[in-house]
């Protein structure tokens, strides 16, 4: 349900997406990233059809991270119609991340 993407795939997978996209910036050495990963997976399942979720390894793909000034990990950026509309930095409880997502996602039909 969550795709791993690269700098080269970012434009087509995120910026050109018809759905809003949650991008999880992470790195293998980042402990809080491993804490937040299962939460992001749960949110991806719960919001399937309203939200795409992708992960990008900041160590292997520094261009997108630099472009959006991602300075801390984990960072979650939500893009809608190619524009960043929300940012969450650091490990947060599921309820806090869900609240931020629901502020920018369209309501369920």
C-alpha positions as CSV (number, residue, x, y, z in Angstrom):
1,X,0.0,0.0,0.0
2,X,3.0,2.3,0.6
3,X,5.4,2.8,-2.3
4,X,9.1,3.6,-1.9
5,X,10.0,6.3,-4.4
6,X,13.2,8.1,-5.5
7,X,14.0,11.7,-6.4
8,X,13.5,10.8,-10.1
9,X,10.0,9.4,-9.4
10,X,8.8,12.3,-7.2
11,X,7.2,14.4,-9.9
12,X,5.1,11.7,-11.4
13,X,4.3,9.9,-8.1
14,X,3.6,12.9,-6.0
15,X,3.3,16.2,-7.8
16,X,1.2,14.8,-10.7
17,X,-1.1,12.6,-8.5
18,X,-4.8,13.0,-8.7
19,X,-5.1,12.2,-5.0
20,X,-3.4,14.0,-2.1
21,X,-0.1,12.3,-1.3
22,X,1.5,11.8,2.1
23,X,5.3,11.7,1.7
24,X,7.2,10.1,4.6
25,X,10.9,11.3,4.6
26,X,12.9,8.7,6.6
27,X,16.3,7.1,6.9
28,X,17.4,3.6,8.1
29,X,19.4,5.0,11.0
30,X,16.4,7.1,12.3
31,X,14.8,5.5,15.4
32,X,11.8,7.8,15.5
33,X,11.2,6.9,11.8
34,X,10.8,3.3,12.7
35,X,8.4,4.3,15.5
36,X,6.2,6.3,13.1
37,X,6.3,3.8,10.2
38,X,3.5,1.4,11.5
39,X,1.3,4.5,12.3
40,X,1.7,5.7,8.7
41,X,0.8,2.3,7.4
42,X,-2.4,2.2,9.5
43,X,-3.3,5.7,8.3
44,X,-2.7,4.7,4.7
45,X,-5.1,1.7,5.0
46,X,-7.7,3.8,6.8
47,X,-7.6,6.6,4.2
48,X,-7.2,4.4,1.1
49,X,-9.0,6.0,-1.8
50,X,-8.6,9.5,-0.3
51,X,-4.8,9.5,0.1
52,X,-1.7,8.0,-1.5
53,X,1.2,7.3,0.8
54,X,4.8,7.1,-0.3
55,X,8.2,6.9,1.4
56,X,11.4,8.4,0.4
57,X,14.8,7.5,1.9
58,X,16.4,10.9,2.5
59,X,20.0,9.4,2.5
60,X,19.6,7.9,-0.9
61,X,17.4,10.7,-2.4
62,X,18.7,14.1,-1.1
63,X,17.3,16.3,-3.9
64,X,13.6,16.3,-2.9
65,X,14.6,16.7,0.8
66,X,16.7,19.7,0.0
67,X,14.0,21.2,-2.3
68,X,11.4,21.1,0.5
69,X,13.9,21.9,3.3
70,X,13.4,18.7,5.2
71,X,15.8,19.2,8.1
72,X,14.5,16.7,10.6
73,X,13.4,13.1,10.4
74,X,10.9,11.8,10.2
75,X,9.1,14.5,8.3
76,X,5.6,13.9,6.8
77,X,4.6,16.3,4.0
78,X,1.2,16.2,2.5
79,X,0.9,17.4,-1.1
80,X,-2.4,18.3,-2.8
81,X,-2.4,19.2,-6.5
82,X,1.4,19.4,-6.5
83,X,1.6,21.8,-3.6
84,X,2.7,21.1,0.0
85,X,-0.4,21.7,2.3
86,X,0.8,20.2,5.6
87,X,4.0,19.2,7.4
88,X,4.6,17.1,10.5
89,X,8.1,16.8,11.8
90,X,9.1,14.2,14.4
91,X,7.4,11.1,15.8
92,X,3.8,11.9,16.8
93,X,1.0,9.8,18.1
94,X,-1.5,8.4,15.5
95,X,-4.2,10.7,16.7
96,X,-2.1,13.8,16.2
97,X,-1.1,12.8,12.6
98,X,-4.7,11.8,11.8
99,X,-5.9,15.2,13.0
100,X,-3.5,17.0,10.7
101,X,-4.3,14.7,7.7
102,X,-8.1,15.2,8.2
103,X,-7.6,19.0,8.1
104,X,-6.4,18.8,4.5
105,X,-8.1,15.7,3.1
106,X,-11.5,15.8,1.4
107,X,-14.3,14.4,3.5
108,X,-15.4,10.8,2.8
109,X,-18.3,10.5,0.4
